Amino acid sequence: AGGVDVLKSRANDLALAGDYAQAARLYAQVLQSDDDPLTRVNLAVALARSGEPAAAEAEYHAALAADPEQVTGWFGLGTLLASLERDAEAVAAYEEALALHPGELDTRMNLANALHRLGRMAAAEAQYQDLIDRDPARADARLALARTQIAQTRWPKALQTLRTALQTHPGDARIALELARLLASAPGAEIRDGAAALRLAQHLFQRESSLPHAEVLAMALAESGHFDEATRLQQELIQTAHNQGRPDLVPALESALAAYRAGRAWRMGSPEG
């Protein structure tokens, strides 16, 4: 038993140091004499992180067959499957983990994200809301909740979510950016507020003149009727996208530019979007 414990300890140290291939080798040695499900989960993690997803998945399934209540195993399997773009299977694994331990917030976040990617927006929204109810300090969950509501065109609810999120996390630039985008470009006039969008966008752009900040500033300028400034900024954005090797962004940016030149603001869900 002493030798096995030494091997486990060495394997754990190697994993912590990022040497996952060597850690996997030692975990496999341990399992030859001590078929412990947790060690098998650790082997699966090490295999996944050393670029062997198929072998990792097999070890997760073996560990969970031996101990179906291994929460770490269900979480790890879900994370692996999500990384392989197998989100429907990842959802099932995360749900197993949460059935055993409902308070695992990272598992719930991962489940919600996988549901969102699958287009199951109502289910994702429910999970994000559950997470926020359990931990109101989760800024990432509040932002994701708002994006899920936007994806469902629930504009008033998204606006409420983002305003509450910014009050709770006043320094979070991601939330401020999403709120500015919504205020500048929501389809409904009752949601839009060009002046508020412009204040937020200018503040963000002064803090960091990044491409996303500049894009939303151009939207806010156009919504506020400053089409010449929006046009100039959008032209600069297109050149920046080329310079940064992001030609994939250019068609949408050029469509928005055409709108600004024509004296039209950009709208979420429009062809320019």
Secondary structure by P-SEA (a helix, b strand, c coil): caaaaaaaaaaaaaaaacaaaaaaaaaaaaacccccaaaaaaaaaaaaaaccaaaaaaaaaaaaaacccaaaaaaaaaaaaaaacaaaaaaaaaaaaaaacccaaaaaaaaaaaaaaacaaaaaaaaaaaaaaaccccaaaaaaaaaaaaaacaaaaaaaaaaaaaaaccccaaaaaaaaaaaccccccccccaaaaaaaaaaaaaacccaaaaaaaaaaaaaacaaaaaaaaaaaaaaaaaaaccccccaaaaaaaaaaaaccccccccccc
